[in-house]
Amino acid sequence: MPRFILRTQINTPIEVCFDLARSIDLHLDTMKHTGETAIAGVTSGLIGLDETVTWKARHFGIMMTLTSKITECSSPLIFTDEMVTGPSKMMKHRHLFEQKQGYTLMTDEFVYQSPWGILGKLADALFLRKYMQNLIKHRNEVIRQKAESTTYPSHENPGTTLKKKD
């Protein structure tokens, strides 16, 4: 089963990163190149525990539909989405957040199992694993850019705002 871990440093408070990563609207922005739309379940705003979203997108020239459910959510430290129905045998994506000195470390743990037996394993080795990594890297970069380019209320000092220093 292919598995990978990606880490992204974001110069914004943990709560902001957690909410941006759960944002259906931001996810749609990160996947414009696939024509992705949210067609059922939570289709805008923030998704939470036990909620589902059904996505429709074009990958490898094929229109695909995938429904995922948030199976774990502990703000602002972790949430997990798992495929309920879709093109893979199994897909699980854990999103972990750690507040470090002056930044948030966002960690993605992604595991999936391709269909089609040996042909699926060959596709994983040849291109699918790298394709999935690149999708999540792109998504994380958009999250980082959005998080670092916006002013947010300070959670430590109410009444003040935080913004990335230029």
C-alpha positions in Angstrom: 0.0 0.0 0.0 1.6 3.3 -1.0 2.1 5.7 1.9 3.9 9.1 2.1 4.3 11.9 4.6 4.6 15.6 3.6 5.6 18.4 6.0 4.8 22.1 5.4 6.0 25.0 7.5 3.5 27.8 7.7 4.2 31.1 9.4 0.7 31.5 10.8 -1.0 30.4 14.0 -2.1 26.7 14.2 -5.9 27.5 14.4 -5.7 29.4 11.0 -3.9 26.5 9.3 -6.3 23.9 10.8 -9.3 25.8 9.4 -7.8 26.5 6.0 -7.0 22.8 5.6 -10.7 22.0 6.4 -12.1 24.6 4.0 -14.0 23.2 1.1 -13.8 26.5 -0.7 -10.0 26.6 -0.4 -9.7 23.0 -1.5 -11.7 23.8 -4.6 -9.2 26.7 -5.3 -6.3 24.3 -5.0 -7.8 21.8 -7.4 -9.0 24.2 -10.2 -6.7 22.5 -12.7 -8.7 19.2 -12.3 -12.1 20.9 -12.7 -13.0 19.7 -9.2 -16.4 20.5 -7.8 -18.1 19.6 -4.5 -21.4 18.0 -5.5 -22.9 16.6 -2.3 -22.5 16.7 1.5 -20.7 19.7 2.8 -20.1 21.8 -0.4 -18.8 25.0 1.1 -17.3 26.3 4.4 -15.6 24.1 6.9 -16.1 20.4 7.1 -16.2 18.7 10.5 -16.4 15.4 12.3 -18.7 12.8 10.8 -19.5 15.0 7.8 -19.0 14.0 4.2 -18.2 15.6 0.9 -18.5 14.2 -2.6 -16.0 15.5 -5.1 -16.1 15.3 -8.9 -12.9 15.9 -10.8 -11.0 14.9 -13.9 -7.8 12.9 -13.4 -5.9 11.3 -16.2 -8.6 12.5 -18.6 -11.3 10.5 -16.7 -14.1 12.1 -14.7 -14.0 10.5 -11.2 -16.3 10.8 -8.2 -15.0 10.3 -4.6 -16.9 10.7 -1.3 -14.9 11.2 1.9 -15.9 11.4 5.5 -14.1 13.2 8.4 -13.5 10.3 10.8 -11.4 12.1 13.3 -11.3 15.8 14.3 -9.7 17.4 17.3 -9.3 21.1 16.8 -6.7 22.4 16.1 -4.4 19.4 16.2 -5.7 16.7 13.8 -8.4 15.7 11.4 -8.6 12.6 9.2 -10.6 12.1 6.0 -11.3 8.6 4.7 -12.7 7.6 1.3 -16.2 6.1 1.6 -16.7 5.5 -2.1 -14.4 6.2 -5.0 -11.8 4.9 -7.5 -9.4 3.5 -4.9 -9.9 0.4 -2.8 -8.9 2.6 0.2 -7.7 6.1 0.9 -6.9 7.8 4.3 -5.5 11.3 4.8 -4.4 12.4 8.2 -3.8 16.1 8.7 -1.7 16.9 11.8 -0.8 20.4 13.1 1.9 21.4 15.6 2.5 24.9 16.9 6.3 25.5 16.9 8.3 28.5 17.8 6.9 31.1 15.4 5.3 28.8 12.9 2.9 25.9 12.4 4.1 22.5 11.1 1.4 20.9 9.0 2.0 17.2 8.4 0.1 15.1 5.9 0.1 11.3 6.2 -1.5 9.8 3.1 -2.1 6.1 2.5 -4.2 4.5 -0.3 -4.7 1.2 -2.1 -5.2 1.1 -5.8 -7.7 -1.3 -7.4 -6.8 -3.7 -10.2 -4.3 -5.9 -8.3 -0.9 -6.1 -10.0 -1.9 -3.5 -12.6 -2.8 -1.1 -9.8 0.6 -1.7 -8.1 2.4 -1.1 -11.4 0.4 2.2 -11.8 1.5 3.2 -8.3 5.1 2.5 -9.1 5.1 4.2 -12.5 3.1 7.4 -11.8 0.2 7.3 -9.3 2.1 7.7 -6.1 4.0 10.7 -7.5 0.8 12.2 -8.9 -0.9 12.0 -5.5 2.2 13.5 -3.8 2.2 16.4 -6.2 -1.5 17.1 -5.7 -1.0 17.4 -2.0 2.2 19.4 -2.3 0.3 21.9 -4.6 -2.6 22.0 -2.1 -0.3 22.7 0.8 1.5 25.5 -1.1 -1.8 27.2 -1.8 -2.8 26.8 1.9 0.6 28.3 3.0 0.3 31.2 0.6 -3.2 32.0 1.7 -2.3 31.7 5.4 0.8 33.9 5.2 -0.8 36.6 3.0 -3.8 37.3 5.3 -4.2 39.2 8.6 -5.8 37.1 11.4 -7.0 37.9 14.9 -4.4 37.0 17.5 -5.4 34.1 19.7 -2.9 35.0 22.4 -3.7 38.8 22.5 -7.4 39.5 21.7 -7.9 42.8 20.0 -4.6 42.6 18.1 -3.9 41.0 14.7 -1.2 38.8 13.3 0.3 39.0 9.9 3.4 37.5 8.3 6.2 40.0 8.5 7.5 41.2 5.1 
